[in-house]
């Protein structure tokens, strides 16, 4: 029997009733998310609805910590070259880094998705994924619209969840006004990416047009047809919907984007997004920086788990000084190692589930390279969620460990994706590791 009576950050659990039958909802999801979501079932049969105070507090913390990360990168060195050196970033991931420092910092956090674990003390941000290629943006928007439509049809008050694409359109309009051009944008991507389809881009174009922005898709391989090397050409605004590190790993030719950036392409986000995306930045905030105010320290202490850059050094942990290597070997079950520039759960290793010999080798390599961060494992509060198991409409209620992912677009935190693993095992809660998707929305305000 599932205990649904406990109140927490999630609020009291009330199973969804009314609205379409499980089978009809499965048909709706199948129709809306085909060629968009990597997997459609199993998934949540209901939105994860939290009290509006919890929802607004989550978004406020998301925005504030993201701003602190931007400042941390800005303060670490006087210019972009110095920041790359200080963070030991790979130059291959930064092919379009501009000498325009004002642009680089102003547009470094235009798009992000945080990942947080909800503990008994509230959400803990375990990482921030920064860039316009972050996952689940369009999937969230489609599912948000599904649930708002269902609420309208059942006569219920709409849930609190503004449109991500309204915020994206506002960012485009604001930036185009700064550039002195009409509100239009190129969505720059590649159909070589198996997760991206023609429908994926066309749906985004439709949503942006709803909010008064002209948009069109520009494939990476033919980008220079859209942004030719013409000194008389007007500036063009583009949103780069992939990360250069991903492109390099997949073997995509980046030269058209690099050339376009040298011509007249004003690309969002700026390349400095890749530096803020580094997990080392969250580690710096966790350890504390000289310019941080008392409020900054309190926010980070409350909302970010203990995180440190691994190297030949000592650290403070639970009131005592430790050699990092010795600490990670002795207390391995309490830590996870994460590669600074890893994505999609790559380069993530939990001490609890990593074989002894492998863990020792990883720790030694991490100390030598200073590429990894060590983060204290946080234990999630488990919550009942009704799951839609398949397209036939089978439903099961499970105790889940929700990993919540609030988005921030153009300085506005709005919307929150969610995924969960019903097994309750400690480890990555991601699609490659079998997590089931859903959305988190706020209760009516």
C-alpha positions as CSV (number, residue, x, y, z in Angstrom):
1,X,0.0,0.0,0.0
2,X,1.4,3.4,-1.0
3,X,1.3,6.1,1.7
4,X,-0.1,9.2,0.0
5,X,-0.8,11.2,3.1
6,X,2.6,12.8,3.8
7,X,3.0,16.5,3.1
8,X,6.3,17.7,1.8
9,X,7.8,20.0,-0.9
10,X,5.6,18.0,-3.3
11,X,2.5,18.6,-1.3
12,X,-0.2,16.0,-0.6
13,X,-0.6,13.4,-3.3
14,X,-4.0,13.3,-5.0
15,X,-4.2,10.9,-7.9
16,X,-5.5,12.4,-11.2
17,X,-9.2,11.6,-11.9
18,X,-11.4,12.7,-14.8
19,X,-10.4,13.6,-18.2
20,X,-9.5,11.2,-21.0
21,X,-9.3,7.5,-20.3
22,X,-5.8,5.9,-20.1
23,X,-6.2,4.5,-23.6
24,X,-7.3,7.8,-25.1
25,X,-4.5,9.7,-23.3
26,X,-2.0,7.2,-24.7
27,X,-3.3,7.9,-28.2
28,X,-3.0,11.6,-27.7
29,X,0.6,11.3,-26.4
30,X,1.4,8.9,-29.3
31,X,0.1,11.4,-31.8
32,X,1.7,14.5,-30.3
33,X,5.1,13.1,-29.4
34,X,5.8,10.9,-32.5
35,X,9.1,12.1,-34.0
36,X,9.6,14.4,-31.0
37,X,10.2,12.2,-27.9
38,X,12.9,9.5,-28.0
39,X,10.6,7.2,-26.1
40,X,6.8,7.7,-25.4
41,X,6.1,4.8,-23.1
42,X,6.3,4.1,-20.2
43,X,5.7,7.7,-18.9
44,X,3.8,9.6,-16.3
45,X,0.0,9.2,-16.6
46,X,-0.4,12.5,-14.7
47,X,1.6,15.7,-14.4
48,X,3.6,16.0,-11.2
49,X,1.7,19.0,-9.6
50,X,3.3,20.8,-6.7
51,X,2.1,23.6,-4.6
52,X,2.5,27.0,-6.3
53,X,4.8,28.1,-3.6
54,X,7.1,25.2,-4.2
55,X,7.0,25.8,-8.0
56,X,7.8,29.5,-7.8
57,X,10.5,28.9,-5.2
58,X,12.1,26.3,-7.6
59,X,12.1,28.7,-10.5
60,X,13.5,31.5,-8.4
61,X,16.4,29.4,-7.1
62,X,17.0,28.2,-10.7
63,X,17.4,31.7,-12.0
64,X,19.5,32.9,-9.1
65,X,22.0,30.0,-9.1
66,X,22.3,30.3,-12.9
67,X,23.2,34.0,-12.5
68,X,25.8,33.1,-9.9
69,X,27.3,30.7,-12.3
70,X,27.6,33.4,-15.0
71,X,29.3,35.7,-12.5
72,X,31.6,32.9,-11.4
73,X,32.8,32.5,-15.0
74,X,33.1,36.2,-15.5
75,X,35.1,36.7,-12.3
76,X,37.5,33.7,-12.8
77,X,39.6,35.6,-15.4
78,X,39.6,39.0,-17.2
79,X,38.7,37.6,-20.7
80,X,37.5,34.5,-22.5
81,X,41.0,33.1,-23.1
82,X,41.8,33.3,-19.4
83,X,38.5,31.7,-18.5
84,X,39.1,28.8,-20.9
85,X,42.6,28.3,-19.3
86,X,41.2,28.6,-15.7
87,X,38.5,25.9,-16.3
88,X,40.9,23.8,-18.4
89,X,38.2,23.6,-21.1
90,X,38.8,21.8,-24.4
91,X,39.3,24.4,-27.2
92,X,37.8,21.9,-29.6
93,X,34.4,22.5,-27.9
94,X,34.7,26.3,-28.4
95,X,35.2,26.9,-32.1
96,X,33.2,30.1,-32.3
97,X,34.3,31.9,-29.1
98,X,34.1,35.6,-29.8
99,X,36.4,38.5,-28.9
100,X,33.2,40.5,-28.0
101,X,33.3,40.0,-24.3
102,X,30.1,41.9,-23.7
103,X,28.2,39.6,-26.1
104,X,29.8,36.5,-24.7
105,X,28.7,37.2,-21.1
106,X,25.3,38.8,-22.0
107,X,24.1,35.8,-23.9
108,X,25.9,33.0,-22.1
109,X,22.8,31.8,-20.1
110,X,20.1,32.4,-22.7
111,X,19.1,28.7,-22.5
112,X,19.5,26.2,-19.7
113,X,18.0,23.2,-18.0
114,X,18.9,22.4,-14.5
115,X,18.7,18.9,-12.9
116,X,17.5,18.7,-9.3
117,X,16.8,16.0,-6.8
118,X,14.1,16.6,-4.2
119,X,15.2,15.6,-0.8
120,X,13.5,16.0,2.6
121,X,15.0,19.5,2.8
122,X,13.7,20.4,-0.7
123,X,15.3,20.5,-4.2
124,X,19.1,20.1,-4.5
125,X,20.6,21.2,-7.9
126,X,23.0,18.5,-9.0
127,X,23.9,20.2,-12.3
128,X,23.0,22.8,-14.8
129,X,23.0,22.0,-18.6
130,X,23.6,25.3,-20.4
131,X,22.9,25.7,-24.1
132,X,20.1,25.7,-26.6
133,X,20.6,22.0,-27.3
134,X,19.4,20.9,-23.8
135,X,17.0,18.0,-23.9
136,X,13.2,17.8,-23.4
137,X,12.4,21.4,-24.3
138,X,9.9,20.7,-27.1
139,X,8.7,17.5,-25.4
140,X,7.9,19.5,-22.3
141,X,6.0,22.2,-24.3
142,X,3.9,19.6,-26.1
143,X,3.0,17.8,-22.9
144,X,2.3,21.1,-21.1
145,X,-0.2,22.0,-23.8
146,X,-1.8,18.5,-23.6
147,X,-2.5,19.0,-19.8
148,X,-3.7,22.5,-20.1
149,X,-6.1,21.5,-22.9
150,X,-7.4,18.6,-20.7
151,X,-7.9,21.0,-17.8
152,X,-9.9,23.4,-20.0
153,X,-12.0,20.5,-21.3
154,X,-12.8,19.3,-17.8
155,X,-13.5,22.8,-16.5
156,X,-10.6,22.8,-14.1
157,X,-8.3,25.8,-13.5
158,X,-5.2,25.8,-15.6
159,X,-2.0,24.7,-13.9
160,X,0.9,27.1,-13.4
161,X,3.3,26.6,-16.4
162,X,3.9,29.4,-18.9
163,X,5.0,28.5,-22.4
164,X,8.7,28.0,-23.0
165,X,8.3,29.2,-26.6
166,X,6.7,32.5,-25.5
167,X,9.8,33.2,-23.5
168,X,12.0,32.1,-26.5
169,X,10.0,34.4,-28.7
170,X,10.5,37.3,-26.3
171,X,14.3,36.6,-26.3
172,X,14.4,36.6,-30.1
173,X,12.4,39.9,-30.3
174,X,14.6,41.6,-27.7
175,X,17.8,40.5,-29.4
176,X,16.6,41.4,-32.9
177,X,15.7,44.9,-31.6
178,X,19.2,45.2,-30.3
179,X,20.5,44.2,-33.7
180,X,18.1,46.5,-35.6
181,X,16.5,43.7,-37.5
182,X,13.0,42.3,-37.8
183,X,12.1,39.5,-35.3
184,X,13.2,36.4,-37.1
185,X,15.5,33.5,-36.3
186,X,17.2,30.5,-37.8
187,X,16.9,27.3,-35.8
188,X,20.3,25.7,-36.5
189,X,20.5,22.0,-36.2
190,X,21.2,18.9,-38.1
191,X,19.1,16.0,-39.3
192,X,22.1,13.8,-38.8
193,X,21.1,13.8,-35.2
194,X,18.8,10.7,-34.8
195,X,16.9,12.5,-32.1
196,X,15.9,15.4,-34.4
197,X,13.5,15.2,-37.2
198,X,11.8,17.5,-39.7
199,X,8.7,17.6,-37.5
200,X,10.9,18.5,-34.5
201,X,12.0,21.7,-36.1
202,X,8.7,22.5,-37.9
203,X,6.8,22.2,-34.6
204,X,9.1,24.8,-33.0
205,X,8.7,27.1,-36.0
206,X,4.9,26.9,-35.6
207,X,5.2,27.7,-31.9
208,X,7.5,30.7,-32.4
209,X,5.2,32.0,-35.1
210,X,2.3,31.9,-32.6
211,X,4.2,34.6,-30.7
212,X,5.1,36.8,-33.6
213,X,8.5,35.5,-34.6
214,X,9.4,34.4,-38.1
215,X,11.5,31.2,-37.9
216,X,13.0,28.7,-40.3
217,X,15.2,25.7,-40.0
218,X,18.8,25.9,-41.2
219,X,20.7,22.6,-41.5
220,X,24.3,22.7,-40.3
221,X,25.6,21.3,-43.6
222,X,24.0,24.1,-45.7
223,X,24.1,26.9,-43.2
224,X,26.3,29.1,-45.4
225,X,23.5,29.3,-48.0
226,X,21.6,31.1,-45.3
227,X,24.5,33.2,-44.0
228,X,26.8,33.9,-47.0
229,X,30.1,35.7,-46.7
230,X,28.7,39.1,-47.9
231,X,30.0,42.2,-46.2
232,X,26.8,44.0,-47.2
233,X,24.5,41.4,-45.7
234,X,22.4,42.2,-42.6
235,X,23.0,40.4,-39.3
236,X,21.2,37.1,-38.9
237,X,20.0,35.7,-35.6
238,X,20.4,32.0,-35.0
239,X,19.7,29.6,-32.2
240,X,22.3,26.8,-32.2
241,X,20.3,23.7,-31.0
242,X,23.2,21.4,-30.3
243,X,26.5,21.5,-28.4
244,X,29.8,21.5,-30.2
245,X,31.1,18.8,-27.9
246,X,28.2,16.6,-29.1
247,X,29.0,17.5,-32.7
248,X,32.6,16.6,-32.3
249,X,31.8,13.3,-30.7
250,X,29.3,12.5,-33.6
251,X,31.7,13.6,-36.3
252,X,29.5,16.5,-37.6
253,X,31.3,19.0,-39.7
254,X,31.4,22.3,-37.7
255,X,33.0,24.4,-40.3
256,X,29.8,26.0,-41.7
257,X,28.8,27.2,-38.3
258,X,32.3,28.6,-37.6
259,X,32.3,30.4,-41.0
260,X,28.8,31.7,-40.5
261,X,29.8,33.1,-37.1
262,X,32.6,35.0,-38.7
263,X,30.2,36.4,-41.3
264,X,27.0,37.9,-40.0
265,X,25.5,35.2,-37.8
266,X,24.7,36.4,-34.3
267,X,24.4,33.0,-32.6
268,X,22.5,32.3,-29.4
269,X,23.6,31.3,-26.9
270,X,27.1,32.7,-27.0
271,X,30.0,30.2,-26.9
272,X,30.6,31.1,-23.2
273,X,27.6,28.9,-22.5
274,X,30.0,26.0,-22.8
275,X,32.1,27.3,-20.0
276,X,29.1,27.9,-17.7
277,X,27.9,24.4,-18.6
278,X,31.1,23.0,-16.9
279,X,30.4,21.2,-13.7
280,X,33.4,22.8,-12.3
281,X,31.5,26.1,-12.0
282,X,28.9,24.6,-9.7
283,X,31.8,23.2,-7.7
284,X,33.4,26.6,-7.3
285,X,30.1,28.0,-6.0
286,X,29.7,25.1,-3.6
287,X,33.2,25.7,-2.2
288,X,32.6,29.4,-2.0
289,X,34.0,32.4,-3.9
290,X,35.3,35.7,-2.3
291,X,32.7,37.9,-4.0
292,X,29.7,35.8,-2.8
293,X,27.4,37.6,-0.4
294,X,25.9,36.0,2.7
295,X,22.7,35.5,0.8
296,X,24.6,33.8,-2.0
297,X,26.3,31.4,0.3
298,X,23.0,30.5,2.0
299,X,21.3,29.9,-1.3
300,X,24.1,27.6,-2.5
301,X,24.4,25.8,0.8
302,X,20.6,25.2,0.8
303,X,20.2,24.2,-2.8
304,X,23.5,22.7,-4.0
305,X,25.0,19.5,-2.7
306,X,28.6,19.4,-1.6
307,X,30.6,19.5,-4.9
308,X,34.4,19.9,-5.4
309,X,36.9,19.8,-8.2
310,X,39.0,16.7,-7.8
311,X,42.8,17.2,-7.8
312,X,45.9,16.9,-5.6
313,X,44.4,18.9,-2.8
314,X,42.6,18.8,0.6
315,X,39.0,19.7,1.1
316,X,36.6,20.3,4.0
317,X,33.8,17.7,4.3
318,X,31.4,17.3,7.2
319,X,33.5,19.4,9.5
320,X,36.9,17.7,8.8
321,X,39.8,18.2,6.5
322,X,40.5,15.4,4.0
323,X,42.9,14.6,1.2
324,X,40.5,14.3,-1.8
325,X,41.8,11.0,-3.0
326,X,41.7,9.4,0.4
327,X,38.2,10.8,1.0
328,X,36.8,9.4,-2.3
329,X,38.3,5.9,-1.6
330,X,37.3,5.7,2.0
331,X,33.8,7.2,1.6
332,X,33.1,6.0,-1.9
333,X,29.4,5.2,-1.3
334,X,28.7,8.8,-0.5
335,X,30.1,10.2,-3.8
336,X,29.6,10.4,-7.5
337,X,32.3,11.4,-10.0
338,X,31.2,13.6,-13.0
339,X,33.3,14.7,-16.0
340,X,33.3,18.5,-16.2
341,X,32.0,18.5,-19.8
342,X,30.1,15.3,-19.9
343,X,26.5,15.1,-21.2
344,X,23.7,12.6,-21.4
345,X,24.9,10.7,-18.3
346,X,28.3,10.1,-19.9
347,X,31.3,10.3,-17.5
348,X,29.0,9.8,-14.4
349,X,30.2,7.2,-11.9
350,X,28.5,6.4,-8.6
351,X,30.9,5.0,-6.0
352,X,28.2,2.7,-4.6
353,X,27.7,0.9,-7.9
354,X,31.2,1.1,-9.5
355,X,33.5,-1.9,-9.1
356,X,36.4,-1.4,-6.7
357,X,39.2,-1.5,-9.2
358,X,37.4,0.8,-11.6
359,X,36.6,3.3,-8.9
360,X,40.3,3.4,-7.7
361,X,41.4,3.9,-11.3
362,X,38.8,6.7,-11.9
363,X,39.8,8.5,-8.7
364,X,43.5,8.3,-9.6
365,X,42.8,9.6,-13.1
366,X,40.5,12.4,-11.7
367,X,43.2,13.6,-9.3
368,X,45.8,13.7,-12.1
369,X,43.6,15.3,-14.8
370,X,41.6,17.7,-12.6
371,X,38.8,17.1,-15.1
372,X,36.3,15.6,-12.7
373,X,34.2,16.9,-9.9
374,X,33.1,14.9,-6.9
375,X,29.6,15.4,-5.6
376,X,28.0,14.1,-2.5
377,X,25.1,11.8,-3.3
378,X,21.7,13.2,-2.4
379,X,18.9,10.8,-1.4
380,X,15.6,11.7,-3.1
381,X,12.2,11.7,-1.4
382,X,10.1,9.0,-3.2
383,X,6.6,9.9,-4.3
384,X,3.6,8.0,-5.8
385,X,3.1,8.6,-9.5
386,X,0.7,6.9,-11.9
387,X,2.5,5.6,-14.9
388,X,1.1,5.0,-18.3
389,X,2.9,1.8,-19.3
390,X,2.1,1.4,-23.0
391,X,0.0,2.6,-25.9
392,X,-2.8,0.2,-24.9
393,X,-3.4,2.3,-21.8
394,X,-2.1,0.1,-19.0
395,X,-1.6,2.1,-15.8
396,X,0.3,1.3,-12.7
397,X,1.0,3.4,-9.6
398,X,4.7,3.4,-8.5
399,X,6.9,4.9,-5.9
400,X,9.2,7.1,-7.9
401,X,12.3,9.2,-7.3
402,X,11.6,12.3,-9.5
403,X,14.5,14.1,-11.1
404,X,13.1,17.5,-11.8
405,X,14.5,19.8,-14.6
406,X,13.5,23.5,-14.5
407,X,14.2,25.5,-17.7
408,X,15.5,29.1,-17.9
409,X,15.1,31.0,-21.2
410,X,16.3,34.5,-21.7
411,X,16.7,35.1,-18.0
412,X,13.2,33.8,-17.1
413,X,12.9,30.5,-15.3
414,X,9.8,28.8,-16.6
415,X,8.6,25.3,-17.0
416,X,9.9,22.1,-15.6
417,X,10.5,18.7,-17.1
418,X,10.6,15.5,-15.0
419,X,11.8,12.0,-15.2
420,X,11.7,9.1,-12.7
421,X,12.9,5.6,-12.1
422,X,10.4,3.3,-10.3
423,X,13.2,1.0,-9.1
424,X,14.5,3.4,-6.5
425,X,18.1,2.4,-7.3
426,X,20.9,5.0,-6.7
427,X,22.3,6.0,-10.1
428,X,21.7,8.3,-13.1
429,X,18.0,9.1,-13.6
430,X,18.1,9.6,-17.4
431,X,16.6,8.1,-20.5
432,X,19.7,6.0,-21.4
433,X,19.4,4.4,-18.0
434,X,15.7,3.6,-18.4
435,X,14.1,6.6,-16.7
436,X,10.4,7.4,-17.5
437,X,9.5,11.0,-18.6
438,X,6.8,13.4,-17.5
439,X,6.3,17.0,-16.6
440,X,6.2,19.0,-13.3
441,X,3.6,21.8,-13.2
442,X,2.5,24.2,-10.4
443,X,-0.9,24.1,-8.9
444,X,-3.3,26.8,-10.0
445,X,-2.3,30.2,-8.6
